[in-house]
Amino acid sequence: QSAQETFHEMIRREVSPTVRSYNAVMLAFKSSGDPDAPELGEEWLKIMPLTPTRVTICTLMGIWADSDRPNAAVRVRELLDYLLETSYRREDDGTVHIIHEDLLPDAIVFNTCIEAQLKYGEPVHPVIEQMNRLYDQTGLARPNELTSRLMIKKHHR
């Protein structure tokens, strides 16, 4: 039984799905090897009646990164930009307002994007700058050991 079938069985039994339920189906798309996984993930996101979280979006980023599609790195970057645009706002005076904390990118999200950019030969410097800026402004999304390893990998190519 597929994750989608299990999900629909849940609905039929009047079990209310949570964001985690939707994320689990998206994760199944990611590991399915289905060449249509990016479209399935995008469609799933559209029909989701709940507000996605950074985990939802990061899972979709991973689906795209694994897809070997020519536009994958661009789509991963668009998803990161979506999270940045919808999660917080910086005022002219430097004050930061968190709008949707559950959408605020963390190091995992940034590392997923960096990895995709490296895989497809796209520049990673703008992503690193965004990560550092968010960390400086909020104390969140601190570059970590994986970020360092990815940057070392970049320089060894």
FENDAFEN-V998670 format. One record per pair of residues at least 24 apart in sequence whose C-alpha atoms are under 8 Angstrom apart, sorted by the first residue. I is the first residue (numbers start at 1). J is the second residue. Records with the same first field share a line. If there is no record, write none. Layout:
# FENDAFEN-V998670
I=J  J
This chain:
# FENDAFEN-V998670
3=28
18=50
19=50  51  52  53  56
22=48  56
23=55  56  59
26=56  59  60
27=59
29=63
30=59  60  62  63  66
35=67
37=63  64  67
38=63  64  67
52=103
53=102  103
54=83  102  103  104  105  106  109
57=83
58=108  109  112
61=112  113
62=112
65=116
72=116  120
73=113  116  117  120  122
76=113  116
77=113
80=105  109  110  113
96=137  138
105=141
106=140  141  142
107=131  141  142  143  144  147
110=141
111=146  147  150
114=150
115=150
118=154
